[in-house]
Amino acid sequence: MRIRTLTRPEGSAAAPAAKDTAAARPQDAPARRSSRPSRHFRPNGGAGRFAVFAAPGLLAYLALVLVPIGMTVGYSLTNKNPFNPPTQWVGLSNLTSLFADDDFLKALQNTVVITVIVTLVTNAGGLAIALLLDRRGWLYNALRSVFFVPVVLSAVVVSVIWQSILVDDGLLNSMLRQMGVSHPPGWLSDPSLALYTVSWVIAWQGLGFCVVIYLAGLQGIPQELHEAAAIDGCGPVMRFRQVTWPMLAPAVTINTVMSLIGGFKAYDQIQVLTNGGPGPGTTSTLAFQVIQTAFNGNHVGYASAMAVAMLILVATVSVIALGWLQKREVSA
């Protein structure tokens, strides 16, 4: 038997292979899709994606922050009292009346005292504790957790605990009596001590936050800087002044601004520990005075004016402190 060999022209070598491939593939097989992402899924490009993801947060911020602030500003320009309608427009008379209100001025003075004490105690104490805990080991890790526990607790819970310790027949005075002190101080009942006692409780609760921030700043300082300063002959005090303190400038900014804001808005501790006493307005703060005027006195318009004044004061002090501390960061 003779086998016949078929020859193809040179230019048609690839054609049968293409036909065979087409014949092998079913007619209804889907065409291969490109792996490149389609541009049709981009809503208006980057701006559209930003709007989609930012919309829930912006709506929540609008509903929970901006709208209440706007309503408060509006109420501050009226004499709104839900039990004494109708509401009338009074303009800026509520704000101007604050400067002649002894209760408001006393609350402002107490707020400033509390804010100064809280800012100084939390920053100085937090930095000192952070320097002591800036070491490795399970014991130091446990102590960090212990110092941070008050931060995550409710201010009401912390105040109730301290109230059981600081009342006249509480744990602290009982220990002092056992030590021979016949007349221990009235930490919450003495008008000359109550404000400083409340300030201490507020500072104690915020101390752990400052410790964590300062610890993060200390651990972010390169060890080479300390070694180079030690080689140059700098002792521990000089290394702290020349290396540690300048490098902690961002941590100082965060803790100072947060302490200022926390001191100005103090309310829970005042309500639980002293209820503004002992005596008229001894420990009353701006936030406490706003709540008392709005809900106990039902003078919503006047209380809103207090809240607006408090907002302006806190914003002004925070912006000034933030600007000054950021300049220190640059110079450091």
VEXZABA-138727 format. One record per atom (N, C-alpha, C): x, y, z; residue in three letters. Coordinates in steps of 0.1 Angstrom, whole numbers, padded with zeros to 4 digits, always signed. Example, Ala and Ser with C-alpha at 12.3 -4.5 7.8 and 13.67 -1.06 7.14 Angstrom:
% VEXZABA-138727
+0132-0057+0078ALA;+0123-0045+0078ALA;+0132-0033+0078ALA;+0128-0022+0071SER;+0137-0011+0071SER;+0129+0000+0079SER;
***
This chain:
% VEXZABA-138727
+0009-0012+0000MET;+0000+0000+0000MET;+0009+0012+0000MET;+0005+0022-0008ARG;+0013+0034-0009ARG;+0005+0045-0001ARG;+0013+0052+0007ILE;+0007+0063+0015ILE;+0010+0076+0008ILE;+0000+0083+0006ARG;+0001+0096-0001ARG;+0003+0107+0009ARG;+0013+0115+0006THR;+0016+0127+0015THR;+0011+0140+0008THR;+0003+0147+0016LEU;-0002+0160+0011LEU;+0007+0171+0015LEU;+0009+0179+0006THR;+0018+0191+0009THR;+0009+0204+0009THR;+0012+0213+0017ARG;+0005+0226+0018ARG;+0014+0237+0013ARG;+0007+0247+0008PRO;+0015+0259+0005PRO;+0021+0265+0017PRO;+0032+0272+0015GLU;+0039+0278+0027GLU;+0030+0289+0034GLU;+0022+0296+0027GLY;+0015+0307+0034GLY;+0003+0302+0041GLY;-0001+0289+0040SER;-0014+0284+0046SER;-0011+0275+0057SER;+0001+0276+0064ALA;+0004+0266+0074ALA;-0004+0268+0087ALA;-0007+0281+0090ALA;-0014+0284+0103ALA;-0029+0283+0101ALA;-0034+0284+0089ALA;-0049+0284+0087ALA;-0056+0272+0091ALA;-0052+0260+0088PRO;-0059+0248+0093PRO;-0059+0247+0108PRO;-0048+0251+0115ALA;-0048+0251+0129ALA;-0058+0260+0135ALA;-0060+0272+0129ALA;-0070+0281+0134ALA;-0084+0276+0132ALA;-0086+0269+0120LYS;-0099+0263+0118LYS;-0102+0251+0127LYS;-0091+0243+0130ASP;-0093+0232+0139ASP;-0097+0237+0153ASP;-0091+0248+0158THR;-0094+0254+0171THR;-0108+0259+0172THR;-0112+0266+0161ALA;-0125+0271+0160ALA;-0136+0260+0160ALA;-0132+0249+0153ALA;-0141+0238+0153ALA;-0142+0231+0166ALA;-0131+0230+0173ALA;-0131+0223+0186ALA;-0139+0231+0197ALA;-0140+0244+0196ARG;-0147+0252+0206ARG;-0161+0252+0202ARG;-0170+0250+0212PRO;-0185+0250+0209PRO;-0189+0264+0205PRO;-0200+0264+0197GLN;-0204+0277+0192GLN;-0210+0286+0203GLN;-0215+0280+0214ASP;-0221+0288+0224ASP;-0212+0291+0236ASP;-0199+0288+0234ALA;-0189+0291+0245ALA;-0188+0306+0247ALA;-0188+0311+0259PRO;-0186+0325+0261PRO;-0172+0330+0257PRO;-0171+0342+0252ALA;-0158+0347+0249ALA;-0151+0350+0261ALA;-0137+0349+0260ARG;-0129+0352+0272ARG;-0129+0367+0275ARG;-0132+0370+0288ARG;-0133+0383+0293ARG;-0119+0389+0297ARG;-0118+0401+0296SER;-0105+0407+0300SER;-0104+0408+0315SER;-0092+0406+0320SER;-0091+0407+0335SER;-0090+0422+0340SER;-0089+0431+0331ARG;-0088+0445+0335ARG;-0102+0450+0341ARG;-0102+0457+0352PRO;-0114+0462+0358PRO;-0121+0472+0349PRO;-0134+0471+0349SER;-0142+0479+0340SER;-0143+0493+0347SER;-0143+0503+0339ARG;-0144+0517+0344ARG;-0159+0521+0346ARG;-0168+0512+0343HIS;-0182+0516+0345HIS;-0186+0515+0360HIS;-0177+0508+0368PHE;-0181+0506+0382PHE;-0176+0518+0390PHE;-0170+0528+0384ARG;-0165+0539+0392ARG;-0175+0550+0391ARG;-0182+0553+0402PRO;-0192+0564+0402PRO;-0185+0577+0402PRO;-0184+0583+0391ASN;-0178+0597+0389ASN;-0164+0597+0394ASN;-0157+0586+0392GLY;-0142+0586+0395GLY;-0140+0586+0410GLY;-0129+0592+0415GLY;-0125+0592+0429GLY;-0134+0600+0437GLY;-0139+0611+0432ALA;-0149+0619+0440ALA;-0161+0611+0443ALA;-0166+0603+0434GLY;-0178+0595+0437GLY;-0176+0585+0447GLY;-0164+0578+0447ARG;-0161+0568+0457ARG;-0160+0574+0471ARG;-0154+0586+0471PHE;-0152+0593+0484PHE;-0166+0597+0490PHE;-0175+0601+0481ALA;-0188+0605+0486ALA;-0196+0593+0491ALA;-0194+0582+0484VAL;-0202+0570+0489VAL;-0197+0565+0503VAL;-0184+0565+0505PHE;-0179+0560+0518PHE;-0180+0571+0529PHE;-0179+0584+0525ALA;-0180+0594+0535ALA;-0194+0598+0539ALA;-0204+0595+0531ALA;-0217+0599+0533ALA;-0223+0595+0547ALA;-0221+0582+0551PRO;-0227+0578+0564PRO;-0221+0586+0576PRO;-0208+0588+0576GLY;-0201+0595+0586GLY;-0205+0610+0586GLY;-0206+0616+0574LEU;-0210+0630+0573LEU;-0224+0632+0578LEU;-0233+0623+0574LEU;-0247+0624+0578LEU;-0248+0623+0594LEU;-0241+0613+0600ALA;-0241+0612+0614ALA;-0235+0624+0621ALA;-0224+0630+0615TYR;-0219+0642+0621TYR;-0228+0654+0620TYR;-0235+0654+0609LEU;-0245+0665+0607LEU;-0256+0664+0616LEU;-0261+0652+0618ALA;-0273+0650+0627ALA;-0270+0651+0641ALA;-0258+0646+0646LEU;-0255+0646+0660LEU;-0247+0657+0665LEU;-0240+0665+0656VAL;-0232+0676+0660VAL;-0236+0689+0655VAL;-0237+0690+0642LEU;-0239+0703+0636LEU;-0254+0708+0638LEU;-0263+0699+0637VAL;-0277+0703+0639VAL;-0280+0707+0653VAL;-0275+0699+0664PRO;-0277+0704+0677PRO;-0270+0717+0680PRO;-0258+0719+0675ILE;-0252+0732+0677ILE;-0260+0743+0671ILE;-0265+0741+0659GLY;-0273+0751+0653GLY;-0286+0754+0661GLY;-0292+0744+0666MET;-0304+0745+0674MET;-0301+0753+0687MET;-0290+0750+0693THR;-0286+0756+0705THR;-0284+0771+0703THR;-0277+0775+0692VAL;-0275+0789+0689VAL;-0288+0796+0686VAL;-0297+0789+0680GLY;-0311+0795+0678GLY;-0318+0797+0691GLY;-0318+0787+0700TYR;-0325+0789+0712TYR;-0319+0800+0721TYR;-0305+0802+0720SER;-0299+0812+0728SER;-0304+0826+0724SER;-0310+0828+0713LEU;-0315+0841+0709LEU;-0329+0843+0712LEU;-0335+0833+0720THR;-0349+0834+0724THR;-0350+0832+0739THR;-0362+0834+0744ASN;-0365+0832+0758ASN;-0372+0819+0760ASN;-0369+0809+0753LYS;-0376+0796+0752LYS;-0377+0790+0766LYS;-0390+0787+0770ASN;-0393+0780+0782ASN;-0405+0771+0779ASN;-0403+0758+0779PRO;-0414+0749+0775PRO;-0426+0750+0783PRO;-0425+0755+0796PHE;-0437+0756+0805PHE;-0442+0771+0805PHE;-0436+0779+0797ASN;-0441+0793+0797ASN;-0441+0799+0783ASN;-0449+0793+0774PRO;-0450+0799+0761PRO;-0457+0812+0761PRO;-0456+0820+0750PRO;-0449+0817+0737PRO;-0434+0821+0738PRO;-0426+0815+0729THR;-0412+0818+0728THR;-0411+0831+0720THR;-0403+0840+0725GLN;-0400+0853+0719GLN;-0386+0855+0715GLN;-0383+0863+0705TRP;-0369+0866+0701TRP;-0364+0877+0710TRP;-0352+0874+0716VAL;-0346+0884+0725VAL;-0332+0888+0720VAL;-0327+0882+0709GLY;-0314+0886+0704GLY;-0303+0882+0713GLY;-0293+0891+0715LEU;-0281+0888+0723LEU;-0283+0891+0737LEU;-0295+0894+0742SER;-0296+0898+0756SER;-0293+0887+0766SER;-0295+0874+0761ASN;-0291+0863+0770ASN;-0276+0863+0772ASN;-0268+0865+0761LEU;-0254+0864+0762LEU;-0248+0876+0770LEU;-0254+0888+0768THR;-0249+0899+0776THR;-0253+0898+0791THR;-0264+0891+0794SER;-0268+0890+0808SER;-0258+0881+0815SER;-0251+0872+0808LEU;-0242+0863+0815LEU;-0231+0870+0823LEU;-0226+0882+0818PHE;-0215+0889+0824PHE;-0220+0895+0837PHE;-0233+0896+0840ALA;-0238+0901+0853ALA;-0244+0890+0861ALA;-0243+0878+0857ASP;-0248+0867+0865ASP;-0238+0861+0874ASP;-0240+0863+0887ASP;-0230+0858+0897ASP;-0228+0843+0896ASP;-0239+0836+0894ASP;-0238+0821+0894ASP;-0230+0816+0882ASP;-0232+0823+0870PHE;-0224+0819+0858PHE;-0209+0823+0860PHE;-0206+0834+0866LEU;-0192+0838+0868LEU;-0186+0829+0878LEU;-0193+0825+0889LYS;-0187+0816+0898LYS;-0185+0802+0892LYS;-0194+0798+0883ALA;-0191+0785+0876ALA;-0180+0786+0867ALA;-0178+0798+0860LEU;-0167+0800+0851LEU;-0154+0799+0859LEU;-0153+0806+0871GLN;-0141+0806+0879GLN;-0138+0791+0884GLN;-0148+0784+0888ASN;-0145+0770+0892ASN;-0140+0761+0881ASN;-0146+0764+0869THR;-0142+0756+0857THR;-0127+0759+0854THR;-0123+0771+0854VAL;-0109+0775+0852VAL;-0100+0768+0862VAL;-0104+0768+0874VAL;-0095+0762+0885VAL;-0094+0747+0882VAL;-0105+0740+0879ILE;-0105+0726+0877ILE;-0097+0723+0864ILE;-0098+0731+0854THR;-0091+0729+0841THR;-0076+0730+0844THR;-0072+0740+0851VAL;-0057+0742+0853VAL;-0052+0730+0861VAL;-0059+0726+0872ILE;-0054+0715+0880ILE;-0053+0702+0872ILE;-0064+0699+0865VAL;-0064+0687+0857VAL;-0053+0687+0847VAL;-0051+0698+0840THR;-0040+0699+0829THR;-0027+0697+0835THR;-0024+0703+0847LEU;-0011+0702+0853LEU;-0008+0688+0859LEU;-0018+0683+0866VAL;-0016+0670+0873VAL;-0015+0659+0863VAL;-0024+0658+0853THR;-0024+0647+0843THR;-0011+0647+0835THR;-0006+0659+0831ASN;+0006+0659+0823ASN;+0018+0657+0831ASN;+0020+0663+0843ALA;+0032+0660+0851ALA;+0032+0646+0856ALA;+0020+0642+0861GLY;+0020+0628+0867GLY;+0021+0618+0856GLY;+0014+0620+0844GLY;+0015+0611+0833GLY;+0029+0609+0828GLY;+0036+0620+0827LEU;+0050+0619+0822LEU;+0059+0612+0832LEU;+0057+0615+0845ALA;+0066+0608+0855ALA;+0063+0593+0855ALA;+0050+0589+0854ILE;+0047+0575+0854ILE;+0052+0568+0841ILE;+0051+0575+0830ALA;+0055+0570+0817ALA;+0070+0567+0817ALA;+0078+0576+0823LEU;+0092+0574+0824LEU;+0096+0562+0833LEU;+0088+0560+0843LEU;+0090+0548+0852LEU;+0086+0535+0845LEU;+0076+0536+0836LEU;+0071+0523+0830LEU;+0078+0521+0816LEU;+0087+0529+0812ASP;+0093+0528+0799ASP;+0104+0517+0800ASP;+0100+0505+0803ARG;+0109+0494+0804ARG;+0102+0481+0799ARG;+0110+0471+0796ARG;+0104+0458+0791ARG;+0102+0449+0803ARG;+0092+0440+0801GLY;+0089+0430+0811GLY;+0074+0429+0814GLY;+0070+0417+0818TRP;+0056+0415+0820TRP;+0050+0424+0831TRP;+0058+0427+0842LEU;+0054+0435+0853LEU;+0050+0450+0848LEU;+0059+0455+0839TYR;+0056+0469+0834TYR;+0044+0469+0825TYR;+0042+0458+0817ASN;+0030+0457+0809ASN;+0018+0456+0817ASN;+0018+0449+0828ALA;+0006+0448+0837ALA;+0003+0462+0844ALA;+0014+0469+0847LEU;+0012+0482+0854LEU;+0006+0492+0844LEU;+0010+0491+0831ARG;+0004+0499+0821ARG;-0011+0497+0820ARG;-0015+0485+0820SER;-0030+0481+0820SER;-0037+0487+0832SER;-0030+0486+0844VAL;-0036+0490+0856VAL;-0039+0505+0856VAL;-0029+0513+0851PHE;-0031+0527+0850PHE;-0041+0532+0840PHE;-0043+0523+0830PHE;-0053+0527+0819PHE;-0067+0523+0822PHE;-0069+0515+0832VAL;-0083+0510+0836VAL;-0092+0521+0839VAL;-0089+0532+0847PRO;-0098+0542+0850PRO;-0103+0550+0837PRO;-0095+0550+0827VAL;-0099+0557+0815VAL;-0111+0550+0808VAL;-0112+0537+0808VAL;-0123+0530+0802VAL;-0135+0529+0810VAL;-0134+0532+0823LEU;-0145+0532+0832LEU;-0154+0544+0830LEU;-0167+0543+0833SER;-0176+0554+0833SER;-0172+0564+0844SER;-0174+0577+0840ALA;-0171+0588+0850ALA;-0181+0586+0862ALA;-0193+0581+0860VAL;-0202+0579+0872VAL;-0197+0568+0881VAL;-0192+0557+0875VAL;-0186+0546+0883VAL;-0174+0551+0891VAL;-0165+0558+0885VAL;-0154+0563+0892VAL;-0158+0573+0903VAL;-0168+0581+0900SER;-0172+0591+0911SER;-0179+0584+0923SER;-0186+0573+0920VAL;-0192+0566+0931VAL;-0182+0559+0939VAL;-0172+0553+0933ILE;-0161+0547+0940ILE;-0154+0557+0949ILE;-0150+0568+0943TRP;-0143+0579+0951TRP;-0152+0585+0962TRP;-0165+0585+0960GLN;-0174+0591+0970GLN;-0174+0582+0982GLN;-0174+0569+0980SER;-0173+0560+0992SER;-0160+0561+0999SER;-0150+0566+0993ILE;-0137+0567+0999ILE;-0136+0581+1006ILE;-0142+0591+1000LEU;-0139+0605+1005LEU;-0150+0611+1014LEU;-0161+0605+1016VAL;-0172+0610+1024VAL;-0166+0610+1039VAL;-0173+0618+1047ASP;-0168+0620+1061ASP;-0166+0607+1069ASP;-0175+0597+1067ASP;-0173+0584+1073ASP;-0168+0574+1064ASP;-0161+0578+1053GLY;-0156+0568+1043GLY;-0143+0562+1047GLY;-0137+0555+1037LEU;-0125+0547+1040LEU;-0113+0555+1044LEU;-0111+0567+1037LEU;-0100+0575+1039LEU;-0100+0581+1053LEU;-0111+0586+1057ASN;-0112+0592+1071ASN;-0112+0582+1082ASN;-0117+0570+1079SER;-0116+0559+1089SER;-0102+0555+1091SER;-0094+0555+1081MET;-0079+0552+1082MET;-0072+0563+1090MET;-0076+0575+1087LEU;-0070+0586+1094LEU;-0073+0586+1109LEU;-0085+0582+1112ARG;-0089+0582+1126ARG;-0081+0570+1133ARG;-0079+0559+1126GLN;-0072+0549+1132GLN;-0057+0552+1134GLN;-0052+0562+1126MET;-0038+0567+1127MET;-0037+0578+1138MET;-0048+0582+1144GLY;-0048+0592+1155GLY;-0053+0605+1151GLY;-0058+0607+1139VAL;-0063+0620+1135VAL;-0078+0621+1140VAL;-0080+0629+1150SER;-0094+0630+1157SER;-0104+0637+1148SER;-0100+0647+1140HIS;-0109+0654+1132HIS;-0103+0654+1117HIS;-0106+0644+1110PRO;-0101+0644+1096PRO;-0108+0654+1087PRO;-0102+0658+1076PRO;-0108+0668+1068PRO;-0121+0663+1062PRO;-0130+0672+1059GLY;-0142+0669+1051GLY;-0139+0671+1036GLY;-0134+0661+1030TRP;-0130+0662+1016TRP;-0140+0667+1007TRP;-0153+0663+1009LEU;-0164+0667+1000LEU;-0174+0676+1007LEU;-0173+0678+1020SER;-0182+0686+1028SER;-0176+0700+1032SER;-0163+0701+1031ASP;-0157+0714+1034ASP;-0156+0723+1021ASP;-0162+0735+1022PRO;-0162+0743+1010PRO;-0148+0747+1005PRO;-0138+0747+1014SER;-0125+0751+1010SER;-0117+0739+1004SER;-0122+0727+1005LEU;-0115+0715+1000LEU;-0123+0708+0988LEU;-0136+0710+0987ALA;-0144+0702+0978ALA;-0140+0704+0964ALA;-0137+0717+0960LEU;-0133+0719+0946LEU;-0120+0712+0942LEU;-0110+0712+0951TYR;-0098+0706+0948TYR;-0099+0691+0949TYR;-0108+0686+0957THR;-0110+0671+0958THR;-0116+0666+0945THR;-0126+0674+0940VAL;-0132+0670+0927VAL;-0122+0671+0916VAL;-0114+0681+0916SER;-0104+0682+0906SER;-0094+0670+0906SER;-0091+0666+0918TRP;-0082+0654+0919TRP;-0088+0641+0913TRP;-0101+0639+0915VAL;-0108+0628+0910VAL;-0108+0628+0895VAL;-0111+0640+0889ILE;-0111+0641+0874ILE;-0097+0639+0869ILE;-0087+0644+0875ALA;-0073+0642+0870ALA;-0069+0628+0872ALA;-0073+0621+0882TRP;-0070+0607+0884TRP;-0075+0599+0873TRP;-0088+0601+0869GLN;-0094+0593+0858GLN;-0087+0596+0845GLN;-0082+0608+0842GLY;-0076+0611+0830GLY;-0061+0608+0829GLY;-0055+0604+0841LEU;-0041+0602+0842LEU;-0036+0590+0832LEU;-0044+0580+0831GLY;-0040+0568+0823GLY;-0039+0572+0809GLY;-0047+0580+0804PHE;-0046+0584+0789PHE;-0033+0591+0787PHE;-0029+0601+0796CYS;-0016+0608+0794CYS;-0005+0598+0795CYS;-0006+0588+0803VAL;+0005+0578+0805VAL;+0007+0571+0792VAL;-0004+0566+0786VAL;-0003+0559+0773VAL;+0003+0567+0762VAL;-0001+0580+0761ILE;+0004+0589+0750ILE;+0019+0591+0752ILE;+0023+0594+0765TYR;+0037+0597+0767TYR;+0045+0584+0765TYR;+0040+0573+0769LEU;+0047+0560+0766LEU;+0050+0558+0751LEU;+0039+0561+0743ALA;+0041+0559+0729ALA;+0052+0569+0724ALA;+0052+0581+0729GLY;+0062+0591+0725GLY;+0076+0586+0729GLY;+0077+0581+0741LEU;+0090+0577+0746LEU;+0096+0565+0738LEU;+0087+0556+0734GLN;+0091+0544+0727GLN;+0094+0547+0712GLN;+0090+0559+0708GLY;+0093+0564+0694GLY;+0106+0571+0693GLY;+0112+0574+0704ILE;+0125+0581+0703ILE;+0136+0571+0700ILE;+0144+0573+0690PRO;+0155+0564+0686PRO;+0165+0563+0697PRO;+0169+0550+0700GLN;+0178+0548+0711GLN;+0192+0554+0707GLN;+0195+0555+0695GLU;+0208+0561+0691GLU;+0210+0575+0696GLU;+0199+0583+0697LEU;+0200+0596+0702LEU;+0205+0596+0717LEU;+0199+0587+0725HIS;+0204+0586+0739HIS;+0218+0582+0740HIS;+0222+0572+0731GLU;+0236+0567+0732GLU;+0245+0578+0727GLU;+0242+0586+0717ALA;+0251+0596+0713ALA;+0252+0607+0724ALA;+0241+0610+0730ALA;+0242+0620+0741ALA;+0250+0615+0753ALA;+0249+0602+0756ALA;+0257+0596+0767ALA;+0272+0596+0763ALA;+0275+0594+0751ILE;+0289+0594+0746ILE;+0295+0608+0748ILE;+0286+0618+0745ASP;+0290+0632+0746ASP;+0292+0637+0761ASP;+0288+0628+0770GLY;+0290+0632+0784GLY;+0277+0637+0791GLY;+0265+0636+0785CYS;+0253+0640+0791CYS;+0248+0630+0801CYS;+0244+0636+0813GLY;+0239+0627+0823GLY;+0224+0625+0820GLY;+0217+0618+0830PRO;+0203+0615+0828PRO;+0194+0628+0826PRO;+0197+0638+0835VAL;+0189+0650+0835VAL;+0191+0658+0822VAL;+0204+0658+0817MET;+0207+0666+0805MET;+0201+0658+0793MET;+0202+0645+0793ARG;+0196+0637+0782ARG;+0181+0640+0781ARG;+0174+0641+0793PHE;+0160+0643+0793PHE;+0157+0657+0787PHE;+0165+0667+0791ARG;+0163+0681+0786ARG;+0166+0682+0771ARG;+0177+0676+0767GLN;+0181+0678+0753GLN;+0176+0668+0743GLN;+0172+0657+0747VAL;+0167+0646+0738VAL;+0152+0643+0740VAL;+0149+0638+0753THR;+0136+0633+0755THR;+0125+0644+0754THR;+0127+0655+0761TRP;+0117+0665+0762TRP;+0114+0671+0748TRP;+0123+0675+0740PRO;+0120+0680+0726PRO;+0113+0669+0718PRO;+0117+0656+0719MET;+0110+0646+0711MET;+0096+0643+0715MET;+0093+0647+0727LEU;+0079+0645+0732LEU;+0070+0656+0729LEU;+0074+0665+0721ALA;+0065+0677+0718ALA;+0051+0673+0713ALA;+0050+0664+0703PRO;+0037+0660+0698PRO;+0028+0654+0709PRO;+0034+0646+0718ALA;+0027+0640+0729ALA;+0022+0650+0739ALA;+0030+0660+0741VAL;+0026+0671+0750VAL;+0014+0679+0744VAL;+0015+0681+0731THR;+0003+0688+0725THR;-0010+0680+0726THR;-0009+0667+0724ILE;-0022+0659+0725ILE;-0027+0659+0739ILE;-0018+0657+0748ASN;-0023+0656+0762ASN;-0028+0669+0768ASN;-0021+0680+0764THR;-0025+0693+0769THR;-0039+0697+0764THR;-0041+0695+0751VAL;-0054+0699+0745VAL;-0065+0691+0750VAL;-0063+0678+0751MET;-0073+0669+0756MET;-0076+0671+0771MET;-0066+0675+0779SER;-0068+0678+0793SER;-0076+0691+0794SER;-0073+0701+0786LEU;-0081+0713+0786LEU;-0095+0711+0783LEU;-0098+0704+0773ILE;-0112+0701+0769ILE;-0119+0693+0780ILE;-0112+0683+0785GLY;-0118+0675+0796GLY;-0121+0683+0808GLY;-0113+0692+0812GLY;-0115+0700+0823GLY;-0127+0710+0821GLY;-0128+0716+0810PHE;-0139+0725+0807PHE;-0152+0719+0807PHE;-0153+0706+0803LYS;-0166+0700+0801LYS;-0169+0690+0813LYS;-0163+0692+0824ALA;-0165+0684+0836ALA;-0179+0685+0841ALA;-0186+0674+0842TYR;-0200+0675+0847TYR;-0203+0663+0856TYR;-0200+0650+0851ASP;-0205+0638+0858ASP;-0199+0638+0872ASP;-0187+0640+0874GLN;-0180+0640+0887GLN;-0187+0650+0897GLN;-0190+0662+0891ILE;-0196+0672+0900ILE;-0210+0668+0905ILE;-0217+0662+0895GLN;-0231+0658+0899GLN;-0231+0647+0909GLN;-0222+0637+0908VAL;-0222+0626+0917VAL;-0216+0629+0930VAL;-0205+0636+0930LEU;-0197+0638+0943LEU;-0203+0649+0951LEU;-0207+0660+0946THR;-0210+0672+0954THR;-0224+0678+0950THR;-0229+0675+0938ASN;-0241+0681+0933ASN;-0240+0697+0933ASN;-0228+0702+0930GLY;-0225+0716+0930GLY;-0222+0722+0943GLY;-0223+0715+0954GLY;-0220+0720+0967GLY;-0206+0717+0972GLY;-0204+0717+0984PRO;-0213+0722+0995PRO;-0215+0737+0995PRO;-0227+0741+0998GLY;-0230+0755+0997GLY;-0234+0759+0983GLY;-0238+0771+0981PRO;-0243+0775+0968PRO;-0232+0777+0958PRO;-0231+0768+0948GLY;-0222+0770+0937GLY;-0207+0768+0940GLY;-0204+0760+0951THR;-0190+0759+0955THR;-0182+0751+0945THR;-0188+0741+0939THR;-0181+0733+0929THR;-0189+0733+0916THR;-0197+0742+0914SER;-0205+0743+0901SER;-0196+0746+0890SER;-0197+0739+0879THR;-0190+0742+0866THR;-0199+0747+0855THR;-0193+0751+0844LEU;-0201+0756+0833LEU;-0211+0746+0828LEU;-0206+0734+0826ALA;-0215+0723+0822ALA;-0226+0720+0832ALA;-0222+0720+0845PHE;-0232+0717+0855PHE;-0243+0728+0855PHE;-0238+0741+0854GLN;-0247+0752+0854GLN;-0257+0752+0842GLN;-0252+0747+0831VAL;-0261+0746+0819VAL;-0272+0736+0821VAL;-0268+0725+0827ILE;-0278+0714+0829ILE;-0288+0719+0839ILE;-0284+0725+0850GLN;-0293+0729+0861GLN;-0302+0740+0856GLN;-0297+0749+0848THR;-0306+0760+0843THR;-0316+0755+0833THR;-0312+0745+0824ALA;-0321+0740+0814ALA;-0332+0731+0819ALA;-0328+0721+0828PHE;-0337+0711+0832PHE;-0343+0713+0845PHE;-0336+0720+0854ASN;-0343+0723+0867ASN;-0350+0736+0867ASN;-0344+0746+0860GLY;-0350+0759+0860GLY;-0359+0761+0847GLY;-0358+0752+0837ASN;-0366+0752+0825ASN;-0364+0765+0817ASN;-0352+0771+0819HIS;-0349+0783+0811HIS;-0340+0778+0800HIS;-0346+0773+0789VAL;-0338+0766+0779VAL;-0330+0777+0771VAL;-0337+0788+0768GLY;-0330+0799+0761GLY;-0318+0804+0768GLY;-0319+0807+0781TYR;-0307+0812+0788TYR;-0297+0801+0790TYR;-0300+0789+0792ALA;-0291+0778+0793ALA;-0283+0776+0779ALA;-0291+0778+0768SER;-0284+0777+0755SER;-0274+0788+0753SER;-0277+0800+0758ALA;-0267+0810+0758ALA;-0254+0807+0766ALA;-0256+0800+0777MET;-0245+0796+0785MET;-0237+0785+0777MET;-0244+0776+0770ALA;-0237+0766+0762ALA;-0229+0772+0751ALA;-0235+0782+0745VAL;-0228+0789+0734VAL;-0215+0796+0739VAL;-0217+0803+0750ALA;-0205+0809+0756ALA;-0194+0799+0760ALA;-0198+0788+0765MET;-0189+0777+0768MET;-0182+0772+0756MET;-0190+0770+0745LEU;-0184+0765+0732LEU;-0174+0775+0727LEU;-0177+0788+0727ILE;-0168+0798+0723ILE;-0155+0798+0731ILE;-0157+0797+0744LEU;-0145+0797+0753LEU;-0136+0785+0751LEU;-0142+0773+0750VAL;-0134+0761+0748VAL;-0127+0761+0735VAL;-0134+0765+0724ALA;-0128+0766+0711ALA;-0116+0776+0711ALA;-0118+0787+0717THR;-0108+0798+0717THR;-0095+0793+0724THR;-0097+0787+0736VAL;-0086+0783+0744VAL;-0079+0771+0737VAL;-0087+0762+0731SER;-0081+0750+0724SER;-0073+0755+0712SER;-0078+0764+0704VAL;-0071+0769+0692VAL;-0058+0776+0696VAL;-0058+0784+0707ILE;-0046+0791+0711ILE;-0036+0782+0716ILE;-0040+0772+0725ALA;-0031+0762+0730ALA;-0025+0754+0719ALA;-0034+0749+0710LEU;-0029+0741+0699LEU;-0019+0748+0690LEU;-0022+0761+0687GLY;-0012+0769+0678GLY;+0001+0771+0685GLY;+0001+0774+0698TRP;+0013+0776+0706TRP;+0021+0763+0707TRP;+0015+0752+0710LEU;+0022+0739+0711LEU;+0027+0734+0698LEU;+0020+0737+0687GLN;+0025+0732+0674GLN;+0037+0740+0670GLN;+0038+0753+0674LYS;+0050+0761+0671LYS;+0061+0755+0679LYS;+0059+0750+0691ARG;+0069+0744+0699ARG;+0074+0731+0693ARG;+0065+0724+0686GLU;+0069+0712+0679GLU;+0079+0715+0668GLU;+0076+0726+0661VAL;+0085+0729+0650VAL;+0098+0734+0655VAL;+0098+0742+0666SER;+0111+0747+0671SER;+0119+0736+0677SER;+0112+0726+0683ALA;+0119+0715+0690ALA;+0126+0706+0679ALA;
***
